[in-house]
Amino acid sequence: MKFGAIYARSSLGKEKQGDTVEHQIDMIKEFAKREKIDVIFDEQFIYEDEDSGYKTTLLQRPAMRRLLGDIEKGLIHTVFFKGISRFARDSGESITTAKRLTNKGVRVISMEENYDSDRDDPTIFQIFSVMAENESRKTSIRVSLGNKQRARNGDWPGTTTPLGLTKVKDLPEELSKALIEQGRRKHSLHPDDFAPTVQKIFHLYVKENLGRKRIVSWLNDHGYKTNRGKLFQEKHIVDILSNEAYIGNIVYGKTRYNYVEDDELNKKIQQTVRLDEEDWVRAENKHPAIIDKELFDQAQKKIQEAKQRHAHPKKFNAAKHPLTGLLKCGLCGGNMICQKRTNKKKDGTKLEYRYYVCSTYHKQGRNVCPQANVNADHLEDELLEFVEKKLKVFVNLNMNDRVKEKDQKQQEINKDIHQIDIMLKKKVHASKTLLESREFYDIETFIELNKEIQEEIKKLRDQKANLEDARQSLNNNNAKLELMDLYKDFQKNKPTDIDHKRRVFHKLIESVVFKEETVTEINFYNTLL
């Protein structure tokens, strides 16, 4: 029984044009039926990812990880996707991942490009991938330019509107119709039922002099919710207090986001580029204001004064601390983040204290999650001691020299793979030449010659796949050597500084759960530990 897998990815802009995940799945099933591709589709082998083409690598996407896991188990015969742009927007990622699939003996079919790995040369897929990436970037530029013009016209350029404001077209039908008859644009903004909440936030901040955290606690304690029915977080308050939409203005293009790959963490990270104000689009008085301009200006003045009071010569970067991204709260499941507090003694000496705090508590208050803070140095040292003991046990079990000849074997395998690549290139060229000159052969001779070449190509690819499996096996031995080297490094130079601790933890540990006053769970990447 041959199972066909469908990989589908949603895209907000495409969904508006009817290109939903469901539509992609239906099209692929109809395509396979029409082309008489002998596979069975089962719900468990349909993999759906949300729109994340630029923001995540392929391996970060949950559905893609599940697909690759099922392929490793030998469950999948053929992988279908609607088009390479739905598979991946980055050409390098799409080419590498497709190669990974075919090396496992999986057939890859892209419907829009009419690509079939059983029939077409891998070079064709590479060309299509580069073309798809280029088209995706051109589309992104067109969308940005279109949004700028919409902002100039007084239309809200985004899909999600600020709290307290709704697009005219999305208001109750009677009100929407009346406003449009008065000359209002369908995509312009208008105050809604949450406008009083926004007014209350500005009042608490300016008139009652509450800080952002106290405003969050006050709102949540008094039963206020966002327009999505969620509890308030500090980020909501920050965004609201600085948003000119509340005084009737539309501002677009303040920032640009770049998504780059972090080789150390094997994921894409977002870089925010702040643009000069002269490059922004600002359209003033395009819709009714919720907040009086004088009150809004007072809020901006307070925000600037607070920034100056808390300005530090060196910014505290919580993301660079040893357990950031690894430590989870055992009470609510949220991430725990690192913070720093400076205390001053009577003699004027400053003492810095690092601690991990539950992000849910940090954003929404103690009423939402009561997890107590934990001393960062104490927790990190406790985990380092545990890791060292784990490494010691492993090394004592693996001190025999089972992997001495690894490097020599790997060089031999790489040399064999290189020779196969040369032979494959020649055979593929011969296949193309035969195809171009088919008019000189009768049909029987052409089929026989082509079949002979394709069988040789398949044989070479099988040989290459076996060699790559052997190389991967050696890489597993690499993991053993790395653990041994890490333990030796521990003995010579035990990690003491923050950067060294972070490297060790992120190399070995997938997650740590801290509940109430103790570590309750540690998950390691390496199954050897």
Secondary structure as UniProt FT lines:
FT   STRAND          3..9
FT   HELIX           12..16
FT   TURN            17..18
FT   HELIX           21..34
FT   TURN            35..36
FT   STRAND          40..49
FT   TURN            53..55
FT   HELIX           58..60
FT   HELIX           62..72
FT   TURN            73..74
FT   STRAND          78..81
FT   HELIX           84..87
FT   HELIX           91..103
FT   TURN            104..105
FT   STRAND          107..110
FT   TURN            111..114
FT   STRAND          115..116
FT   TURN            117..119
FT   HELIX           122..153
FT   TURN            163..164
FT   STRAND          165..167
FT   HELIX           168..170
FT   HELIX           173..181
FT   TURN            182..183
FT   TURN            186..187
FT   STRAND          189..191
FT   TURN            193..194
FT   HELIX           195..202
FT   HELIX           203..207
FT   HELIX           212..221
FT   TURN            222..223
FT   TURN            227..228
FT   HELIX           234..241
FT   HELIX           244..247
FT   STRAND          250..252
FT   STRAND          255..262
FT   TURN            263..266
FT   STRAND          267..274
FT   HELIX           277..279
FT   STRAND          281..283
FT   HELIX           293..309
FT   HELIX           318..320
FT   TURN            322..326
FT   STRAND          327..329
FT   TURN            330..332
FT   STRAND          335..344
FT   TURN            346..347
FT   STRAND          350..358
FT   HELIX           359..364
FT   TURN            366..368
FT   STRAND          374..375
FT   HELIX           376..397
FT   TURN            402..405
FT   HELIX           406..436
FT   HELIX           438..440
FT   HELIX           443..492
FT   HELIX           498..508
FT   STRAND          509..515
FT   TURN            516..517
FT   STRAND          518..524
FT   TURN            527..528
//
